[in-house]
Amino acid sequence: MKKSLLVIAIASIILVLIAKLVGGSGLVLTGLEKAWSTAVQSFLMLVVSFMVIGQLHVLLTKEKLDKWLGKYSGIKGILISALAGGFFPGGPYIYYPFARTLADKGMPFYILIAFLFGKNIYDFSRIPMEASLVDPKVALIRLLITLLIPIISGLLAKRLFEHRSVEDDLAREGE
Amino acid sequence: MLLTTAIFSGIALVLFFINKKENGKQVEGLKIGARQLWQTLPLILGAFILAGMIEVLIPVEFVKNWLSTEAGLKGIFLGTFGGMLLAMGPYAAFPIIASVLASGAGLGTVVSLITGWALLGLSKAPFESTFFGLKFFLYKSILSIPFCLAAGLAAHTLDLLLN
């Protein structure tokens, strides 16, 4: 985590400097105001979602997860995971920590990929917004066309990275 | 956001009672959650700052004007990368996408724009790389590009068949 924090801090400083050069202090302040507003709006949700993460941590033992994966591995696991992603509420500051908890518990890489692509592509709570703000026909066509993306991504990840784990990746990156 | 918070509160409560009944570790769960939040909070706050700066640095008008009359294969390609640059939530991104559609962009452009925003949107990058590493973020982004192009191409073909 320390390395991630360092990377985030350096990237933030660089972007703040760019914003200062491009638009002066005003643009920097606008960016910081946006960040502050998101932080304030999402604080309660963050607290509650980490309560869920903590409860899941003690509930999902390795044995339970192995049993579940034995039952729902392969294509069945990909389908369920992609749909679970689609129904999972909240923004990236909620579902990434949640997915990381599952990864730490030993959830296979391809199931995580299906979950994340399912969340990004389906996000069922976003569809009414897409239909009303963009266009209902476009939203329907977009959903139908992209319907298979989370499944294909899960299958591709299973084929290409069957034995990969997020923990190994992070260890290699020095986390 | 209130609804999501209410849903999570309900789930937390249900899980609390399941843990109380199954293993008696509900308080330990609360402590783990609090500890994880405490450990992750600096990262999340840093990611908020990064996302905020990305959002103000990307010239939305430029993306809008750039895509508004694009159609065909060029539109699909530009739509995918335009979607990546729309580093914002759905409430801000969808009206921009709607104006691109209203300006005369093709269906393929709009579908690749939405798919690019959903899969590649830069606002997710700080969170993705924080929780899964930079390599994961790069792999996922590279894997996503052909999907956005294929979605745009399928929509463009459909558009040609329908009109």
Chai-1 contact restraints between the chains, C-beta under 6 A:
chainA,res_idxA,chainB,res_idxB,connection_type,confidence,min_distance_angstrom,max_distance_angstrom,comment,restraint_id
A,S4,B,L43,contact,1.0,0.0,6.0,A-B,restraint_1
A,S4,B,T130,contact,1.0,0.0,6.0,A-B,restraint_2
A,L5,B,P42,contact,1.0,0.0,6.0,A-B,restraint_3
A,L5,B,L43,contact,1.0,0.0,6.0,A-B,restraint_4
A,I8,B,G46,contact,1.0,0.0,6.0,A-B,restraint_5
A,A11,B,L50,contact,1.0,0.0,6.0,A-B,restraint_6
A,S12,B,G46,contact,1.0,0.0,6.0,A-B,restraint_7
A,S12,B,I49,contact,1.0,0.0,6.0,A-B,restraint_8
A,S12,B,L50,contact,1.0,0.0,6.0,A-B,restraint_9
A,L15,B,M53,contact,1.0,0.0,6.0,A-B,restraint_10
A,A19,B,M53,contact,1.0,0.0,6.0,A-B,restraint_11
A,A19,B,L57,contact,1.0,0.0,6.0,A-B,restraint_12
A,L27,B,V56,contact,1.0,0.0,6.0,A-B,restraint_13
A,T30,B,V56,contact,1.0,0.0,6.0,A-B,restraint_14
A,G31,B,G52,contact,1.0,0.0,6.0,A-B,restraint_15
A,G31,B,M53,contact,1.0,0.0,6.0,A-B,restraint_16
A,G31,B,V56,contact,1.0,0.0,6.0,A-B,restraint_17
A,K34,B,G52,contact,1.0,0.0,6.0,A-B,restraint_18
A,K34,B,E55,contact,1.0,0.0,6.0,A-B,restraint_19
A,A35,B,F48,contact,1.0,0.0,6.0,A-B,restraint_20
A,A35,B,I49,contact,1.0,0.0,6.0,A-B,restraint_21
A,A35,B,G52,contact,1.0,0.0,6.0,A-B,restraint_22
A,T38,B,F48,contact,1.0,0.0,6.0,A-B,restraint_23
A,A39,B,F48,contact,1.0,0.0,6.0,A-B,restraint_24
A,Q41,B,M1,contact,1.0,0.0,6.0,A-B,restraint_25
A,L44,B,T5,contact,1.0,0.0,6.0,A-B,restraint_26
A,M45,B,T4,contact,1.0,0.0,6.0,A-B,restraint_27
A,M45,B,T5,contact,1.0,0.0,6.0,A-B,restraint_28
A,V48,B,T5,contact,1.0,0.0,6.0,A-B,restraint_29
A,V48,B,F8,contact,1.0,0.0,6.0,A-B,restraint_30
A,V48,B,S9,contact,1.0,0.0,6.0,A-B,restraint_31
A,V48,B,A12,contact,1.0,0.0,6.0,A-B,restraint_32
A,S49,B,F8,contact,1.0,0.0,6.0,A-B,restraint_33
A,F50,B,G33,contact,1.0,0.0,6.0,A-B,restraint_34
A,F50,B,Q36,contact,1.0,0.0,6.0,A-B,restraint_35
A,F50,B,L37,contact,1.0,0.0,6.0,A-B,restraint_36
A,M51,B,A12,contact,1.0,0.0,6.0,A-B,restraint_37
A,M51,B,G33,contact,1.0,0.0,6.0,A-B,restraint_38
A,V52,B,F8,contact,1.0,0.0,6.0,A-B,restraint_39
A,V52,B,I11,contact,1.0,0.0,6.0,A-B,restraint_40
A,V52,B,A12,contact,1.0,0.0,6.0,A-B,restraint_41
A,I53,B,G33,contact,1.0,0.0,6.0,A-B,restraint_42
A,G54,B,G29,contact,1.0,0.0,6.0,A-B,restraint_43
A,G54,B,L30,contact,1.0,0.0,6.0,A-B,restraint_44
A,G54,B,I32,contact,1.0,0.0,6.0,A-B,restraint_45
A,G54,B,G33,contact,1.0,0.0,6.0,A-B,restraint_46
A,Q55,B,L15,contact,1.0,0.0,6.0,A-B,restraint_47
A,Q55,B,F16,contact,1.0,0.0,6.0,A-B,restraint_48
A,Q55,B,N19,contact,1.0,0.0,6.0,A-B,restraint_49
A,Q55,B,G29,contact,1.0,0.0,6.0,A-B,restraint_50
A,H57,B,I32,contact,1.0,0.0,6.0,A-B,restraint_51
A,V58,B,N19,contact,1.0,0.0,6.0,A-B,restraint_52
A,V58,B,K25,contact,1.0,0.0,6.0,A-B,restraint_53
A,V58,B,E28,contact,1.0,0.0,6.0,A-B,restraint_54
A,V58,B,G29,contact,1.0,0.0,6.0,A-B,restraint_55
A,L59,B,N19,contact,1.0,0.0,6.0,A-B,restraint_56
A,P89,B,T4,contact,1.0,0.0,6.0,A-B,restraint_57
A,P89,B,I7,contact,1.0,0.0,6.0,A-B,restraint_58
A,G90,B,T4,contact,1.0,0.0,6.0,A-B,restraint_59
A,P92,B,K124,contact,1.0,0.0,6.0,A-B,restraint_60
A,P92,B,F127,contact,1.0,0.0,6.0,A-B,restraint_61
A,Y93,B,I44,contact,1.0,0.0,6.0,A-B,restraint_62
A,Y93,B,F127,contact,1.0,0.0,6.0,A-B,restraint_63
A,Y96,B,F127,contact,1.0,0.0,6.0,A-B,restraint_64
A,Y96,B,F131,contact,1.0,0.0,6.0,A-B,restraint_65
A,R100,B,F131,contact,1.0,0.0,6.0,A-B,restraint_66
A,N120,B,A118,contact,1.0,0.0,6.0,A-B,restraint_67
A,N120,B,L119,contact,1.0,0.0,6.0,A-B,restraint_68
A,I121,B,A118,contact,1.0,0.0,6.0,A-B,restraint_69
A,R126,B,P90,contact,1.0,0.0,6.0,A-B,restraint_70
A,M129,B,P90,contact,1.0,0.0,6.0,A-B,restraint_71
A,L133,B,F94,contact,1.0,0.0,6.0,A-B,restraint_72
A,L133,B,P95,contact,1.0,0.0,6.0,A-B,restraint_73
A,L133,B,A98,contact,1.0,0.0,6.0,A-B,restraint_74
A,V134,B,F94,contact,1.0,0.0,6.0,A-B,restraint_75
A,V134,B,I97,contact,1.0,0.0,6.0,A-B,restraint_76
A,V134,B,A98,contact,1.0,0.0,6.0,A-B,restraint_77
A,V138,B,V110,contact,1.0,0.0,6.0,A-B,restraint_78
A,R142,B,V111,contact,1.0,0.0,6.0,A-B,restraint_79
A,R142,B,I114,contact,1.0,0.0,6.0,A-B,restraint_80
A,I145,B,A151,contact,1.0,0.0,6.0,A-B,restraint_81
A,I145,B,A154,contact,1.0,0.0,6.0,A-B,restraint_82
A,I145,B,A155,contact,1.0,0.0,6.0,A-B,restraint_83
A,T146,B,T115,contact,1.0,0.0,6.0,A-B,restraint_84
A,T146,B,A151,contact,1.0,0.0,6.0,A-B,restraint_85
A,I149,B,F147,contact,1.0,0.0,6.0,A-B,restraint_86
A,V166,B,F132,contact,1.0,0.0,6.0,A-B,restraint_87
A,D169,B,G133,contact,1.0,0.0,6.0,A-B,restraint_88
A,D169,B,K135,contact,1.0,0.0,6.0,A-B,restraint_89
A,D169,B,F136,contact,1.0,0.0,6.0,A-B,restraint_90
A,L170,B,G133,contact,1.0,0.0,6.0,A-B,restraint_91
A,E173,B,G133,contact,1.0,0.0,6.0,A-B,restraint_92
